[in-house]
Amino acid sequence: MLSFFIVPAGAVFIYMTALFLVALFKRDNSIVDIAWGPGFILVARVAFSLKPGYEARHVLISVLVTAWGARLATHIYLRNRGRGEDFRYAKWRQDWGRWFVPRSFLQIFMLQGIFMLIISCPIILVNRSGARGLTPLDTLGGFLWLTGFLFEAVGDYQLKKFKKKPESKGRIMTVGLWKYTRHPNYFGEAALWWGIWLVALSVRGGWIAIVSPLTIGFLLLKVSGVTMLEKKYAGNEEFVDYARRTSSFFPWFPKKLKKNS
């Protein structure tokens, strides 16, 4: 059973190393963002192939991960196309100086590979299990995954349409799903991984996979998601007003602020 963890780990190491070499050639470390979703598809395919025969739950988890990973990669690729290296990676390129190459390999590509494996825990546990038949937990997990997927996909689509309008330049997105949460796409991603964890709960030892949604939640809320993005808008009066009215993460009805007399 150890192979169910060692083989995906080896696949991720090769995948992230290859990405690192491509990034060096292109001088663009932000390709790692496009490759994030497909990395999970790779883990799902590798884990799926390790067990002879398969059950409905194996197929379910692979379909959910593949749909999410493919959509996310396509969205990020189209969003970043022709824009050059993302400002975060460009800043690190400047700040790290002569240590840029080793720090890129370790702190960007290998670190993301480690997080990828941790978050993939439910995928690996489901595929190593021989438990047969779907349960109510699978149904509940699938429903939560779908809710999260729609929040992420619709939120991204609404923001894309908003940014295309000339009159939106320099403005803050405050309509659609963005009326109820400042980060519907991040909320959606967290929710769908909780759904995947619920699917894993149907197999032996599946509770261990709670490390997956906890990790993705930590990354989105404290590291590369909400915190980093909102720092970008610090001091923006329109955003300050929007933040006073709108929930940061969990969707909720906007607050009605009292007008100054």
Helices and strands as residue ranges (DSSP letters): H 3-26, H 31-49, H 56-80, H 87-96, G 97-99, H 100-103, I 104-110, H 111-119, H 121-128, H 136-164, G 166-168, G 176-179, H 184-200, G 206-210, H 211-218, I 219-223, H 226-232, H 237-245
